[in-house]
Amino acid sequence: MTSRIVVKIGSSSLTTEEGGLDRSSITFFAGEIAALADQGHEVLLVTSGAVAAGFREIGYPQRPKQLHEKQAAAAVGQALLMQAYQQAFAAHRVTTAQILLTRTDFHSRKRMGNAGMTVEELLKQRVIPIFNENDTVSVDELKFGDNDLLSALVANLVKAQHLIILTDTNGLYTADPRKDPSAVRYDRIPEITAEIYAFAGGSGSSVGTGGMRSKVDAAKVATRGGVPVFVGSVKEPGDMQKAVDGTGKGTYFETRLASLSRKKQWLGFMSTPLGTVVVDDGAEEALVHGGHSLLPVGVKRVLGTFHAGDVVEVIGMDETLLGRGIVNYDDDQLRLIAGLPSGEVMKQLASIHRLEVIHRDEWITLK
């Protein structure tokens, strides 16, 4: 059975210790991906490496830390990176396409939809799209987390059946296996809990910006969108196939959720919340487990300034994030009716178009 697969390769897997492009690694990964494509799978590649590939070419002795230096290195390195991929895939008679994105591209539902249609056409023509963050114009301090989050957003966008995130270590361990020989690997994780985050740790390698924590963040986004995730290593011929088959050297993050519509994807992971609504335990139960809308009676507090039609976050009494939704009231109106039963709401407000604070169709659970 053929699948739609998103593969993410980080900087540390593509560069030498000196910081330049490791063309032998690119050749290897191209062969692994081409083998999947030969079986009829639709493969999309999310790659890092532009800054790492370019900083020595531009004359910097080490990976730059200033934003303008990173962007200059990326401008040089992105061309080198794509040239290397193009040559490596051409050996397998595979055509590639470059797609550069920023966080703001995902904030716009229209731009996100256009990107999705472009990708669908490329896949129809059996072209492998290669995604990277547009580092040269990014104003968000290159915070896609070495493209881990980007890969999750792309996987959700195209409704992939697999997201494969490659890393130097073969999965998530109970401790750093390089420092603790007693560390045990998680083979499968059915749910991402606080304990899992505690084991994920922090920083990444010297040439990347994403550690294991950013990969767990990405896995949480992807699995919430119905895409199972593999985080691990692919170092030998056939390892990529094993990762797809479920026998890879790494950790599998499982999901039983269905894929999300593009509207729900945007609402949950790409929109910009402009306020926060605190709800009581009854409203939390209704929203998270009951599939109901949020009514004014369940609102305890209103934080921030927003208008009807804006996106807000909803948190519980313990400040746990429950989800996001499109609100039907301005913040001042909502403060006026917070905690009131429906009959009292109608007395307080002369004209209301919808009683619900957030309708269930305009809501996504993120807890």
Secondary structure, DSSP 8 states (H G I E B T S, - for coil): ---EEEEEE-GGGTB-TTSSB-HHHHHHHHHHHHHHHHTT-EEEEEE--HHHHHTTTTT-SS---SHHHHHHHHHHHHHHHHHHHHHHHHTTT--EEEEEE-HHHHH-HHHHHHHHHHHHHHHHTT-EEEEEE-TTT--STT-STTTHHHHHHHHHHTT-SEEEEE-SSSS-BSS-TTT-TT--B-SEESS--HHHHHHH-S---SS-S--HHHHHHHHHHHHHTT--EEEEE--STTHHHHHHHT--EEEEE--------HHHHIIIIIS---EEEEE-HHHHHHHHTS---B-GGGEEEEEE---TT-EEEEE-TT--EEEEEE-SS-HHHHHHHTT--HHHHHHH-S--S-S-SB-GGGEEE--
